[in-house]
Amino acid sequence: MTNRPLIGVFDSGFGGLTVLRELLHHLPGADFLYLGDTAHLPYGSKSQAAITRYTRAAIRELVSRGAELVVIACNTASALALPSLQDNAPVPLVGVVGPGAEAAAAIVPPGATVLVLATEGTCNSHAYAEACATHGLQAVEKPCPLFVPLVEEGWTDGPITEQIADVYLQEALAAAPQPPQAIVLGCTHYPLLRPLLQREIAKLDSNIPIVDSAEATARHTVTLLPAATTPGSAEPKLHFLATDAAAKFQRFAPRFLGREIPTVELITLED
């Protein structure tokens, strides 16, 4: 028997492993169960009803396996499904949008403009704009559709990625009503681009701080499970589930998680 809490982590694929990486760092006294719904990715092209259905099924699966809290690591699911599932969920749910906006609000003055880099689906939901508005901030949401395939190809640096990042940043800054005072990474893939983005921002004669919503989510989860910040006598137990492409999931994991994973259990989610 163990008193270590089991935290479920859900994402549409393997990008949420960047969130798990931060959770492992901030909550070493917890065990983790990760579910990647690789059969249905990308979520950005799906309807809100479908995303809500998939997310509900994933929560049910994680809870059935003992999860005491579920982190919705997917920005699209956090934006489109979490609001309708929060109140009736069997365990506490944590999304990535609210913590990201809260972290930005902690480092900028009231009324500041925040630049949110995200996918088309997340930007179209305006979830970050609404979350920032609750903190008195104005958000400029910039879709960066090429970032995800670049990261998945392993092109997190180099001239091509630099040129694309430069175009996105210049377009975003030109569209901002006033100079942004923080940048929020609103996609689980984007933390892998953080060093490059910081360099590109510096080239534009700016020193805008970058908020990683994955790290912000882990810090928020700490407030719900403070006892899990104390390391146990053993390493955290990790178990991985995927709804398709288990071999690809296992191959991509080191890039996002920073470590090899031994096995991935293939499952089917029941709606």
C-alpha atoms as an extended CHARMM CRD file, in Angstrom:
* protein
*
       271  EXT
         1         1  MET       CA              0.0000000000        0.0000000000        0.0000000000  PROA      1               0.0000000000
         2         2  THR       CA              1.1170000000        3.5660000000       -0.6510000000  PROA      2               0.0000000000
         3         3  ASN       CA             -0.1890000000        6.9970000000        0.2040000000  PROA      3               0.0000000000
         4         4  ARG       CA              1.3060000000        8.5380000000       -2.9220000000  PROA      4               0.0000000000
         5         5  PRO       CA             -1.4560000000       10.2300000000       -4.9470000000  PROA      5               0.0000000000
         6         6  LEU       CA             -2.0200000000        9.0310000000       -8.4960000000  PROA      6               0.0000000000
         7         7  ILE       CA             -2.3650000000       11.9150000000      -10.9480000000  PROA      7               0.0000000000
         8         8  GLY       CA             -3.9420000000       11.3040000000      -14.3350000000  PROA      8               0.0000000000
         9         9  VAL       CA             -2.6470000000       13.3490000000      -17.2810000000  PROA      9               0.0000000000
        10        10  PHE       CA             -4.6410000000       13.5290000000      -20.4990000000  PROA      10              0.0000000000
        11        11  ASP       CA             -3.6600000000       14.8910000000      -23.9050000000  PROA      11              0.0000000000
        12        12  SER       CA             -4.7100000000       14.3740000000      -27.4980000000  PROA      12              0.0000000000
        13        13  GLY       CA             -1.2800000000       12.8730000000      -28.1610000000  PROA      13              0.0000000000
        14        14  PHE       CA              2.2470000000       13.0930000000      -26.8270000000  PROA      14              0.0000000000
        15        15  GLY       CA              2.6570000000       16.8880000000      -26.5810000000  PROA      15              0.0000000000
        16        16  GLY       CA              1.2360000000       16.7540000000      -23.0650000000  PROA      16              0.0000000000
        17        17  LEU       CA              4.3910000000       14.9460000000      -22.0170000000  PROA      17              0.0000000000
        18        18  THR       CA              5.8970000000       18.4240000000      -21.5800000000  PROA      18              0.0000000000
        19        19  VAL       CA              3.2600000000       18.9920000000      -18.8950000000  PROA      19              0.0000000000
        20        20  LEU       CA              4.0620000000       15.6250000000      -17.3210000000  PROA      20              0.0000000000
        21        21  ARG       CA              7.7480000000       16.5900000000      -17.2940000000  PROA      21              0.0000000000
        22        22  GLU       CA              6.9250000000       19.6820000000      -15.2320000000  PROA      22              0.0000000000
        23        23  LEU       CA              4.5890000000       17.7200000000      -12.9680000000  PROA      23              0.0000000000
        24        24  LEU       CA              7.3600000000       15.2100000000      -12.2610000000  PROA      24              0.0000000000
        25        25  HSD       CA              9.6740000000       18.0810000000      -11.3460000000  PROA      25              0.0000000000
        26        26  HSD       CA              7.2280000000       19.8670000000       -9.0570000000  PROA      26              0.0000000000
        27        27  LEU       CA              5.4050000000       16.8410000000       -7.5660000000  PROA      27              0.0000000000
        28        28  PRO       CA              8.0280000000       14.1210000000       -7.0470000000  PROA      28              0.0000000000
        29        29  GLY       CA              5.8690000000       12.5350000000       -4.3510000000  PROA      29              0.0000000000
        30        30  ALA       CA              3.1170000000       11.5160000000       -6.8050000000  PROA      30              0.0000000000
        31        31  ASP       CA              2.6670000000        8.6860000000       -9.2900000000  PROA      31              0.0000000000
        32        32  PHE       CA              1.3740000000        9.3900000000      -12.7930000000  PROA      32              0.0000000000
        33        33  LEU       CA             -0.8930000000        7.7840000000      -15.3450000000  PROA      33              0.0000000000
        34        34  TYR       CA             -0.6990000000        9.3910000000      -18.8020000000  PROA      34              0.0000000000
        35        35  LEU       CA             -3.2680000000        8.8990000000      -21.5520000000  PROA      35              0.0000000000
        36        36  GLY       CA             -2.6410000000       10.1010000000      -25.1090000000  PROA      36              0.0000000000
        37        37  ASP       CA             -5.6900000000        9.9170000000      -27.3820000000  PROA      37              0.0000000000
        38        38  THR       CA             -3.5510000000        9.3780000000      -30.4690000000  PROA      38              0.0000000000
        39        39  ALA       CA             -6.4270000000        7.7390000000      -32.3620000000  PROA      39              0.0000000000
        40        40  HSD       CA             -8.2680000000       11.0810000000      -32.5880000000  PROA      40              0.0000000000
        41        41  LEU       CA             -5.5050000000       13.6560000000      -32.9640000000  PROA      41              0.0000000000
        42        42  PRO       CA             -5.3400000000       16.4430000000      -33.9400000000  PROA      42              0.0000000000
        43        43  TYR       CA             -8.1260000000       17.7910000000      -31.7530000000  PROA      43              0.0000000000
        44        44  GLY       CA             -7.9430000000       21.1980000000      -33.3980000000  PROA      44              0.0000000000
        45        45  SER       CA             -9.8830000000       19.9610000000      -36.4190000000  PROA      45              0.0000000000
        46        46  LYS       CA            -12.6440000000       18.3270000000      -34.3520000000  PROA      46              0.0000000000
        47        47  SER       CA            -15.9550000000       19.8040000000      -33.1800000000  PROA      47              0.0000000000
        48        48  GLN       CA            -16.4530000000       20.9320000000      -29.6070000000  PROA      48              0.0000000000
        49        49  ALA       CA            -18.9630000000       18.1010000000      -29.0990000000  PROA      49              0.0000000000
        50        50  ALA       CA            -16.4510000000       15.4990000000      -30.2490000000  PROA      50              0.0000000000
        51        51  ILE       CA            -13.6320000000       16.9210000000      -28.1380000000  PROA      51              0.0000000000
        52        52  THR       CA            -15.8890000000       16.9770000000      -25.0900000000  PROA      52              0.0000000000
        53        53  ARG       CA            -16.8870000000       13.3660000000      -25.7340000000  PROA      53              0.0000000000
        54        54  TYR       CA            -13.2770000000       12.2150000000      -26.0430000000  PROA      54              0.0000000000
        55        55  THR       CA            -12.2270000000       14.1560000000      -22.9550000000  PROA      55              0.0000000000
        56        56  ARG       CA            -15.0750000000       12.7720000000      -20.8660000000  PROA      56              0.0000000000
        57        57  ALA       CA            -14.1540000000        9.2220000000      -21.9070000000  PROA      57              0.0000000000
        58        58  ALA       CA            -10.4950000000        9.8340000000      -21.0520000000  PROA      58              0.0000000000
        59        59  ILE       CA            -11.3400000000       11.1830000000      -17.6070000000  PROA      59              0.0000000000
        60        60  ARG       CA            -13.5410000000        8.1590000000      -16.9790000000  PROA      60              0.0000000000
        61        61  GLU       CA            -10.7130000000        5.8040000000      -18.0020000000  PROA      61              0.0000000000
        62        62  LEU       CA             -8.1420000000        7.5250000000      -15.8070000000  PROA      62              0.0000000000
        63        63  VAL       CA            -10.4500000000        7.6240000000      -12.7880000000  PROA      63              0.0000000000
        64        64  SER       CA            -11.3160000000        3.9370000000      -13.2520000000  PROA      64              0.0000000000
        65        65  ARG       CA             -7.6130000000        3.2060000000      -12.9220000000  PROA      65              0.0000000000
        66        66  GLY       CA             -7.3150000000        5.1440000000       -9.6660000000  PROA      66              0.0000000000
        67        67  ALA       CA             -6.5020000000        8.7320000000      -10.6630000000  PROA      67              0.0000000000
        68        68  GLU       CA             -7.3740000000       11.1190000000       -7.8260000000  PROA      68              0.0000000000
        69        69  LEU       CA             -6.9070000000       14.2530000000       -9.9450000000  PROA      69              0.0000000000
        70        70  VAL       CA             -6.7660000000       14.6910000000      -13.7130000000  PROA      70              0.0000000000
        71        71  VAL       CA             -4.6830000000       17.2770000000      -15.5320000000  PROA      71              0.0000000000
        72        72  ILE       CA             -6.0960000000       18.1480000000      -18.9670000000  PROA      72              0.0000000000
        73        73  ALA       CA             -2.7530000000       18.8320000000      -20.6550000000  PROA      73              0.0000000000
        74        74  CYS       CA             -4.3040000000       19.5030000000      -24.0620000000  PROA      74              0.0000000000
        75        75  ASN       CA             -4.9080000000       23.2170000000      -24.6760000000  PROA      75              0.0000000000
        76        76  THR       CA             -7.7820000000       22.5280000000      -27.0800000000  PROA      76              0.0000000000
        77        77  ALA       CA             -9.5230000000       20.1860000000      -24.6300000000  PROA      77              0.0000000000
        78        78  SER       CA             -8.9010000000       22.6570000000      -21.8010000000  PROA      78              0.0000000000
        79        79  ALA       CA            -10.4650000000       25.4140000000      -23.8780000000  PROA      79              0.0000000000
        80        80  LEU       CA            -13.4440000000       23.5770000000      -25.3640000000  PROA      80              0.0000000000
        81        81  ALA       CA            -14.2690000000       20.6390000000      -23.0600000000  PROA      81              0.0000000000
        82        82  LEU       CA            -13.1310000000       21.4890000000      -19.5520000000  PROA      82              0.0000000000
        83        83  PRO       CA            -15.6970000000       24.2360000000      -18.8120000000  PROA      83              0.0000000000
        84        84  SER       CA            -18.6460000000       21.8780000000      -19.3630000000  PROA      84              0.0000000000
        85        85  LEU       CA            -17.0550000000       18.9200000000      -17.5470000000  PROA      85              0.0000000000
        86        86  GLN       CA            -15.6140000000       20.6750000000      -14.4950000000  PROA      86              0.0000000000
        87        87  ASP       CA            -18.6960000000       20.7880000000      -12.2690000000  PROA      87              0.0000000000
        88        88  ASN       CA            -19.7500000000       17.1420000000      -12.6130000000  PROA      88              0.0000000000
        89        89  ALA       CA            -16.3220000000       15.5390000000      -12.7200000000  PROA      89              0.0000000000
        90        90  PRO       CA            -15.6920000000       12.6700000000      -10.2640000000  PROA      90              0.0000000000
        91        91  VAL       CA            -12.2630000000       14.1030000000       -9.3390000000  PROA      91              0.0000000000
        92        92  PRO       CA            -10.6930000000       17.5760000000       -9.4920000000  PROA      92              0.0000000000
        93        93  LEU       CA             -9.7410000000       18.6540000000      -13.0130000000  PROA      93              0.0000000000
        94        94  VAL       CA             -6.8900000000       21.0110000000      -13.8700000000  PROA      94              0.0000000000
        95        95  GLY       CA             -6.5530000000       22.6070000000      -17.3000000000  PROA      95              0.0000000000
        96        96  VAL       CA             -3.6180000000       24.4500000000      -18.8220000000  PROA      96              0.0000000000
        97        97  VAL       CA             -5.3260000000       27.6660000000      -19.9490000000  PROA      97              0.0000000000
        98        98  GLY       CA             -6.2530000000       29.1740000000      -16.5790000000  PROA      98              0.0000000000
        99        99  PRO       CA             -2.8410000000       28.5610000000      -14.9470000000  PROA      99              0.0000000000
       100       100  GLY       CA             -1.0710000000       30.0420000000      -17.9780000000  PROA      100             0.0000000000
       101       101  ALA       CA             -3.1100000000       33.2430000000      -17.7950000000  PROA      101             0.0000000000
       102       102  GLU       CA             -2.6710000000       33.4170000000      -14.0260000000  PROA      102             0.0000000000
       103       103  ALA       CA              1.1060000000       33.0560000000      -14.3440000000  PROA      103             0.0000000000
       104       104  ALA       CA              1.1990000000       35.8720000000      -16.8810000000  PROA      104             0.0000000000
       105       105  ALA       CA             -0.8560000000       38.1040000000      -14.5960000000  PROA      105             0.0000000000
       106       106  ALA       CA              1.6720000000       37.5140000000      -11.8170000000  PROA      106             0.0000000000
       107       107  ILE       CA              4.5230000000       39.1080000000      -13.7800000000  PROA      107             0.0000000000
       108       108  VAL       CA              2.8660000000       41.9910000000      -15.6490000000  PROA      108             0.0000000000
       109       109  PRO       CA              1.0800000000       45.1350000000      -14.4400000000  PROA      109             0.0000000000
       110       110  PRO       CA             -2.7360000000       45.3930000000      -14.5070000000  PROA      110             0.0000000000
       111       111  GLY       CA             -4.1030000000       46.2120000000      -17.9380000000  PROA      111             0.0000000000
       112       112  ALA       CA             -1.0330000000       44.8750000000      -19.7400000000  PROA      112             0.0000000000
       113       113  THR       CA             -1.1400000000       43.1880000000      -23.1260000000  PROA      113             0.0000000000
       114       114  VAL       CA             -0.0900000000       39.5240000000      -23.2910000000  PROA      114             0.0000000000
       115       115  LEU       CA              0.8570000000       37.7070000000      -26.4830000000  PROA      115             0.0000000000
       116       116  VAL       CA             -0.4500000000       34.1370000000      -26.6570000000  PROA      116             0.0000000000
       117       117  LEU       CA              1.1880000000       31.7860000000      -29.1710000000  PROA      117             0.0000000000
       118       118  ALA       CA             -1.0670000000       28.7960000000      -29.8230000000  PROA      118             0.0000000000
       119       119  THR       CA             -2.6640000000       26.5600000000      -32.4280000000  PROA      119             0.0000000000
       120       120  GLU       CA             -5.5130000000       27.6620000000      -34.7020000000  PROA      120             0.0000000000
       121       121  GLY       CA             -8.0560000000       25.7360000000      -32.6370000000  PROA      121             0.0000000000
       122       122  THR       CA             -6.9900000000       27.2280000000      -29.3300000000  PROA      122             0.0000000000
       123       123  CYS       CA             -6.8400000000       30.7440000000      -30.7600000000  PROA      123             0.0000000000
       124       124  ASN       CA            -10.2680000000       30.3840000000      -32.3610000000  PROA      124             0.0000000000
       125       125  SER       CA            -11.7470000000       29.3660000000      -28.9930000000  PROA      125             0.0000000000
       126       126  HSD       CA            -10.4880000000       32.6460000000      -27.4340000000  PROA      126             0.0000000000
       127       127  ALA       CA            -10.0710000000       30.7260000000      -24.1900000000  PROA      127             0.0000000000
       128       128  TYR       CA             -6.8250000000       32.4980000000      -23.3690000000  PROA      128             0.0000000000
       129       129  ALA       CA             -8.3290000000       35.8980000000      -24.1210000000  PROA      129             0.0000000000
       130       130  GLU       CA            -11.1690000000       35.1510000000      -21.7160000000  PROA      130             0.0000000000
       131       131  ALA       CA             -8.8260000000       33.7800000000      -19.0450000000  PROA      131             0.0000000000
       132       132  CYS       CA             -6.5340000000       36.8010000000      -19.3570000000  PROA      132             0.0000000000
       133       133  ALA       CA             -9.5110000000       39.1600000000      -19.2030000000  PROA      133             0.0000000000
       134       134  THR       CA            -10.4590000000       37.7400000000      -15.7920000000  PROA      134             0.0000000000
       135       135  HSD       CA             -7.0900000000       39.0520000000      -14.5870000000  PROA      135             0.0000000000
       136       136  GLY       CA             -7.5500000000       42.4350000000      -16.2360000000  PROA      136             0.0000000000
       137       137  LEU       CA             -5.1970000000       41.6500000000      -19.1200000000  PROA      137             0.0000000000
       138       138  GLN       CA             -5.6520000000       41.9830000000      -22.8640000000  PROA      138             0.0000000000
       139       139  ALA       CA             -4.5370000000       39.0010000000      -24.9380000000  PROA      139             0.0000000000
       140       140  VAL       CA             -3.3370000000       39.0200000000      -28.5190000000  PROA      140             0.0000000000
       141       141  GLU       CA             -3.7900000000       35.4340000000      -29.7430000000  PROA      141             0.0000000000
       142       142  LYS       CA             -1.4330000000       34.4280000000      -32.5580000000  PROA      142             0.0000000000
       143       143  PRO       CA             -1.9180000000       31.0960000000      -34.3760000000  PROA      143             0.0000000000
       144       144  CYS       CA              1.3880000000       29.3970000000      -35.1710000000  PROA      144             0.0000000000
       145       145  PRO       CA              0.2780000000       26.3370000000      -37.1890000000  PROA      145             0.0000000000
       146       146  LEU       CA              3.7490000000       25.3660000000      -38.4080000000  PROA      146             0.0000000000
       147       147  PHE       CA              5.2730000000       25.0370000000      -34.9440000000  PROA      147             0.0000000000
       148       148  VAL       CA              3.7220000000       21.6400000000      -34.1440000000  PROA      148             0.0000000000
       149       149  PRO       CA              4.9840000000       19.8080000000      -37.2700000000  PROA      149             0.0000000000
       150       150  LEU       CA              8.4000000000       21.4530000000      -36.8670000000  PROA      150             0.0000000000
       151       151  VAL       CA              8.6780000000       20.2050000000      -33.2900000000  PROA      151             0.0000000000
       152       152  GLU       CA              7.5110000000       16.7360000000      -34.2520000000  PROA      152             0.0000000000
       153       153  GLU       CA             10.1560000000       16.6250000000      -36.9700000000  PROA      153             0.0000000000
       154       154  GLY       CA             12.7290000000       17.5660000000      -34.3490000000  PROA      154             0.0000000000
       155       155  TRP       CA             13.3850000000       20.9430000000      -35.9750000000  PROA      155             0.0000000000
       156       156  THR       CA             13.4120000000       22.9800000000      -32.7710000000  PROA      156             0.0000000000
       157       157  ASP       CA             16.3790000000       25.0000000000      -33.9550000000  PROA      157             0.0000000000
       158       158  GLY       CA             18.0390000000       26.0300000000      -37.2010000000  PROA      158             0.0000000000
       159       159  PRO       CA             17.4370000000       28.6230000000      -39.9160000000  PROA      159             0.0000000000
       160       160  ILE       CA             14.0490000000       27.3570000000      -41.1550000000  PROA      160             0.0000000000
       161       161  THR       CA             12.4790000000       27.3520000000      -37.6930000000  PROA      161             0.0000000000
       162       162  GLU       CA             14.1180000000       30.6950000000      -36.9070000000  PROA      162             0.0000000000
       163       163  GLN       CA             12.6440000000       32.2860000000      -40.0340000000  PROA      163             0.0000000000
       164       164  ILE       CA              9.1610000000       30.9680000000      -39.2930000000  PROA      164             0.0000000000
       165       165  ALA       CA              9.3350000000       32.0860000000      -35.6590000000  PROA      165             0.0000000000
       166       166  ASP       CA             10.5430000000       35.5170000000      -36.7400000000  PROA      166             0.0000000000
       167       167  VAL       CA              7.5840000000       35.9240000000      -39.1280000000  PROA      167             0.0000000000
       168       168  TYR       CA              5.0690000000       34.8410000000      -36.4910000000  PROA      168             0.0000000000
       169       169  LEU       CA              6.5240000000       37.1500000000      -33.8520000000  PROA      169             0.0000000000
       170       170  GLN       CA              6.7070000000       40.1570000000      -36.1550000000  PROA      170             0.0000000000
       171       171  GLU       CA              3.1020000000       39.6190000000      -37.2830000000  PROA      171             0.0000000000
       172       172  ALA       CA              1.9440000000       39.2610000000      -33.6910000000  PROA      172             0.0000000000
       173       173  LEU       CA              3.7890000000       42.3480000000      -32.4860000000  PROA      173             0.0000000000
       174       174  ALA       CA              2.4400000000       44.3770000000      -35.4020000000  PROA      174             0.0000000000
       175       175  ALA       CA             -1.1240000000       43.3220000000      -34.5020000000  PROA      175             0.0000000000
       176       176  ALA       CA             -0.7770000000       44.1600000000      -30.8060000000  PROA      176             0.0000000000
       177       177  PRO       CA             -2.4580000000       47.4310000000      -29.7230000000  PROA      177             0.0000000000
       178       178  GLN       CA              0.4680000000       48.0390000000      -27.3830000000  PROA      178             0.0000000000
       179       179  PRO       CA              3.7780000000       46.2350000000      -26.8470000000  PROA      179             0.0000000000
       180       180  PRO       CA              3.1620000000       42.8920000000      -25.1020000000  PROA      180             0.0000000000
       181       181  GLN       CA              4.7250000000       42.5450000000      -21.6850000000  PROA      181             0.0000000000
       182       182  ALA       CA              4.6580000000       38.7360000000      -21.6040000000  PROA      182             0.0000000000
       183       183  ILE       CA              4.3830000000       35.8470000000      -24.0360000000  PROA      183             0.0000000000
       184       184  VAL       CA              2.3630000000       32.7540000000      -23.1290000000  PROA      184             0.0000000000
       185       185  LEU       CA              3.1520000000       29.4380000000      -24.7970000000  PROA      185             0.0000000000
       186       186  GLY       CA             -0.3470000000       28.1050000000      -25.3690000000  PROA      186             0.0000000000
       187       187  CYS       CA              0.5100000000       24.7090000000      -26.8560000000  PROA      187             0.0000000000
       188       188  THR       CA              2.1950000000       21.7000000000      -25.2590000000  PROA      188             0.0000000000
       189       189  HSD       CA              4.6850000000       21.4440000000      -28.1390000000  PROA      189             0.0000000000
       190       190  TYR       CA              5.9310000000       25.0030000000      -27.8110000000  PROA      190             0.0000000000
       191       191  PRO       CA              8.1290000000       24.6330000000      -24.6860000000  PROA      191             0.0000000000
       192       192  LEU       CA             10.6090000000       22.8110000000      -26.9180000000  PROA      192             0.0000000000
       193       193  LEU       CA             10.9000000000       26.0470000000      -28.9270000000  PROA      193             0.0000000000
       194       194  ARG       CA             11.3810000000       28.2820000000      -25.9100000000  PROA      194             0.0000000000
       195       195  PRO       CA             15.1690000000       28.8100000000      -26.2790000000  PROA      195             0.0000000000
       196       196  LEU       CA             14.7640000000       29.6830000000      -29.9660000000  PROA      196             0.0000000000
       197       197  LEU       CA             11.8330000000       32.0070000000      -29.2860000000  PROA      197             0.0000000000
       198       198  GLN       CA             13.7850000000       33.7980000000      -26.5750000000  PROA      198             0.0000000000
       199       199  ARG       CA             16.6220000000       34.4010000000      -29.0290000000  PROA      199             0.0000000000
       200       200  GLU       CA             14.2450000000       35.6340000000      -31.7320000000  PROA      200             0.0000000000
       201       201  ILE       CA             12.5860000000       38.0290000000      -29.2970000000  PROA      201             0.0000000000
       202       202  ALA       CA             16.0030000000       39.3950000000      -28.3470000000  PROA      202             0.0000000000
       203       203  LYS       CA             16.7510000000       40.0310000000      -32.0360000000  PROA      203             0.0000000000
       204       204  LEU       CA             13.6820000000       42.2680000000      -32.1100000000  PROA      204             0.0000000000
       205       205  ASP       CA             15.2810000000       44.4120000000      -29.3900000000  PROA      205             0.0000000000
       206       206  SER       CA             12.8260000000       43.1400000000      -26.8390000000  PROA      206             0.0000000000
       207       207  ASN       CA             13.1760000000       41.3200000000      -23.5530000000  PROA      207             0.0000000000
       208       208  ILE       CA              9.6530000000       39.9700000000      -23.1550000000  PROA      208             0.0000000000
       209       209  PRO       CA              9.4240000000       37.1860000000      -20.5450000000  PROA      209             0.0000000000
       210       210  ILE       CA              7.9830000000       33.8650000000      -21.6900000000  PROA      210             0.0000000000
       211       211  VAL       CA              5.3640000000       32.0150000000      -19.6390000000  PROA      211             0.0000000000
       212       212  ASP       CA              5.2820000000       28.2530000000      -20.1200000000  PROA      212             0.0000000000
       213       213  SER       CA              1.7100000000       27.1030000000      -19.4430000000  PROA      213             0.0000000000
       214       214  ALA       CA              3.0260000000       23.5840000000      -18.7430000000  PROA      214             0.0000000000
       215       215  GLU       CA              5.1300000000       24.8470000000      -15.8580000000  PROA      215             0.0000000000
       216       216  ALA       CA              2.2930000000       27.1000000000      -14.6710000000  PROA      216             0.0000000000
       217       217  THR       CA             -0.0600000000       24.1090000000      -14.6490000000  PROA      217             0.0000000000
       218       218  ALA       CA              2.3550000000       22.0750000000      -12.5450000000  PROA      218             0.0000000000
       219       219  ARG       CA              2.6860000000       24.9250000000      -10.0490000000  PROA      219             0.0000000000
       220       220  HSD       CA             -1.1030000000       25.1910000000       -9.8420000000  PROA      220             0.0000000000
       221       221  THR       CA             -1.3920000000       21.4450000000       -9.2460000000  PROA      221             0.0000000000
       222       222  VAL       CA              1.0300000000       21.8150000000       -6.3470000000  PROA      222             0.0000000000
       223       223  THR       CA             -1.5520000000       23.9960000000       -4.5770000000  PROA      223             0.0000000000
       224       224  LEU       CA             -4.0420000000       21.1080000000       -4.7640000000  PROA      224             0.0000000000
       225       225  LEU       CA             -1.6090000000       18.3770000000       -3.6560000000  PROA      225             0.0000000000
       226       226  PRO       CA              1.0370000000       20.1120000000       -1.5280000000  PROA      226             0.0000000000
       227       227  ALA       CA              2.0610000000       16.8780000000        0.2110000000  PROA      227             0.0000000000
       228       228  ALA       CA              3.2240000000       15.4940000000       -3.1590000000  PROA      228             0.0000000000
       229       229  THR       CA              6.0210000000       18.0700000000       -3.3520000000  PROA      229             0.0000000000
       230       230  THR       CA              8.0220000000       15.9150000000       -0.9140000000  PROA      230             0.0000000000
       231       231  PRO       CA              9.9060000000       13.1130000000       -2.6850000000  PROA      231             0.0000000000
       232       232  GLY       CA              9.0860000000        9.6160000000       -1.5500000000  PROA      232             0.0000000000
       233       233  SER       CA             11.5210000000        6.8180000000       -0.8510000000  PROA      233             0.0000000000
       234       234  ALA       CA             11.1560000000        5.5390000000       -4.4170000000  PROA      234             0.0000000000
       235       235  GLU       CA             10.9910000000        7.0580000000       -7.8790000000  PROA      235             0.0000000000
       236       236  PRO       CA              7.5060000000        8.0300000000       -9.1320000000  PROA      236             0.0000000000
       237       237  LYS       CA              5.6790000000        5.2310000000      -10.9240000000  PROA      237             0.0000000000
       238       238  LEU       CA              4.7530000000        6.0920000000      -14.5140000000  PROA      238             0.0000000000
       239       239  HSD       CA              2.2820000000        4.2740000000      -16.7150000000  PROA      239             0.0000000000
       240       240  PHE       CA              1.4420000000        5.2920000000      -20.2700000000  PROA      240             0.0000000000
       241       241  LEU       CA             -1.7280000000        4.6480000000      -22.2720000000  PROA      241             0.0000000000
       242       242  ALA       CA             -2.3890000000        5.4440000000      -25.9310000000  PROA      242             0.0000000000
       243       243  THR       CA             -5.3930000000        4.8600000000      -28.1720000000  PROA      243             0.0000000000
       244       244  ASP       CA             -3.2610000000        4.3070000000      -31.3000000000  PROA      244             0.0000000000
       245       245  ALA       CA              0.3210000000        4.4150000000      -32.6340000000  PROA      245             0.0000000000
       246       246  ALA       CA              1.9350000000        3.1350000000      -29.4470000000  PROA      246             0.0000000000
       247       247  ALA       CA              5.2950000000        2.6690000000      -31.1890000000  PROA      247             0.0000000000
       248       248  LYS       CA              5.3240000000        6.2730000000      -32.4130000000  PROA      248             0.0000000000
       249       249  PHE       CA              4.3140000000        7.4590000000      -28.9470000000  PROA      249             0.0000000000
       250       250  GLN       CA              7.2300000000        5.5680000000      -27.4330000000  PROA      250             0.0000000000
       251       251  ARG       CA              9.6190000000        6.9540000000      -30.0640000000  PROA      251             0.0000000000
       252       252  PHE       CA              8.5460000000       10.5810000000      -29.5160000000  PROA      252             0.0000000000
       253       253  ALA       CA              8.4720000000       10.4110000000      -25.7160000000  PROA      253             0.0000000000
       254       254  PRO       CA             12.1500000000       11.2270000000      -25.0220000000  PROA      254             0.0000000000
       255       255  ARG       CA             11.8850000000       14.4390000000      -27.0370000000  PROA      255             0.0000000000
       256       256  PHE       CA              8.9450000000       15.7350000000      -24.9900000000  PROA      256             0.0000000000
       257       257  LEU       CA              9.4620000000       14.0460000000      -21.6200000000  PROA      257             0.0000000000
       258       258  GLY       CA             13.2460000000       14.0710000000      -21.5020000000  PROA      258             0.0000000000
       259       259  ARG       CA             13.4740000000       10.3590000000      -20.7580000000  PROA      259             0.0000000000
       260       260  GLU       CA             12.8410000000        6.9790000000      -22.3450000000  PROA      260             0.0000000000
       261       261  ILE       CA              9.6170000000        5.1710000000      -21.5130000000  PROA      261             0.0000000000
       262       262  PRO       CA              9.6190000000        1.3620000000      -21.3530000000  PROA      262             0.0000000000
       263       263  THR       CA              6.1420000000        0.4690000000      -22.5850000000  PROA      263             0.0000000000
       264       264  VAL       CA              2.9040000000        2.0310000000      -23.8010000000  PROA      264             0.0000000000
       265       265  GLU       CA             -0.3800000000        0.2200000000      -23.1940000000  PROA      265             0.0000000000
       266       266  LEU       CA             -2.7470000000        0.3810000000      -26.1660000000  PROA      266             0.0000000000
       267       267  ILE       CA             -6.3700000000        0.9370000000      -25.1420000000  PROA      267             0.0000000000
       268       268  THR       CA             -9.7340000000        1.8080000000      -26.6690000000  PROA      268             0.0000000000
       269       269  LEU       CA            -11.7720000000        4.6440000000      -25.1730000000  PROA      269             0.0000000000
       270       270  GLU       CA            -15.4660000000        3.9280000000      -24.8390000000  PROA      270             0.0000000000
       271       271  ASP       CA            -17.6510000000        7.0020000000      -25.5070000000  PROA      271             0.0000000000
